[in-house]
Amino acid sequence: MRDPTITVVVIDDDTTISRFIRAHLEADGMNVFGAQTGAQGLAQAATRRADLVIIDLALPDMDGIDVIRQLRAWSAMPVIVLSARSREEDKVAALDAGADDYLTKPFGLPELGARMRAHLRRQAACGRAGSPQVRFGLVTVDLGERQVLRDSRIVHLSPIEYRLLSALVRHPGRVLTHAQLLGEVWGPLQTDNHHYLRIYMGHLRHKLESDPARPEHIITESGVGYRLVGVR
């Protein structure tokens, strides 16, 4: 990911972890700026015109979830949470607040790098005009024509299946929580009906995955939601 135009802000009061991440990302040619408080992080993200923010939730001046909400008030930049909090409730709260992804400490730099690349690709795709086609595996989704092909053959999806797939396609690589998907596809009054979601995700996997029992693209984030990976 050698692109000197990429600017990353790391918001974490653990200087050891911040230096560790900074050294790795700078070795990949990125500009990296650190912040030890939420207020500093918000200022850095704005003044440095960050392309991506990495944030811990346990900050000395405010909760990281509040920082995410404030970032989302003015920016759509990818936000990746790195936190020692491993409870599902914490992951869901951060994602519902607007985070794009969540990694639990300790974490691996290769996985962090892969998730960063996925979100930066999505951001770049959203920012450029062009064909509304998205591809993953053998599947092509044409959002303009509302058509789905698998191995060049039309796949017939129900309206709900198509809306669910469209939500995933519009946010490739991003974890979408159960509540986010249910609210977008079924409406705000249906955000607790996880059973519906499991059924229709199963339908999509049977129609689109090479091995529905071992999906490669429509991935479950246990207890949190789903994300679409492998988009190109």
Secondary structure as UniProt FT lines:
FT   TURN            4..5
FT   STRAND          7..11
FT   HELIX           15..27
FT   TURN            28..29
FT   STRAND          31..35
FT   HELIX           38..47
FT   TURN            48..49
FT   STRAND          52..55
FT   HELIX           64..72
FT   TURN            73..74
FT   STRAND          79..83
FT   HELIX           88..97
FT   STRAND          101..104
FT   HELIX           109..127
FT   STRAND          133..136
FT   TURN            137..138
FT   STRAND          139..142
FT   TURN            143..146
FT   STRAND          147..150
FT   TURN            151..152
FT   STRAND          153..154
FT   HELIX           159..170
FT   TURN            172..173
FT   STRAND          176..177
FT   HELIX           178..185
FT   HELIX           188..190
FT   TURN            191..192
FT   HELIX           194..208
FT   TURN            212..213
FT   STRAND          218..221
FT   TURN            222..224
FT   STRAND          225..228
//
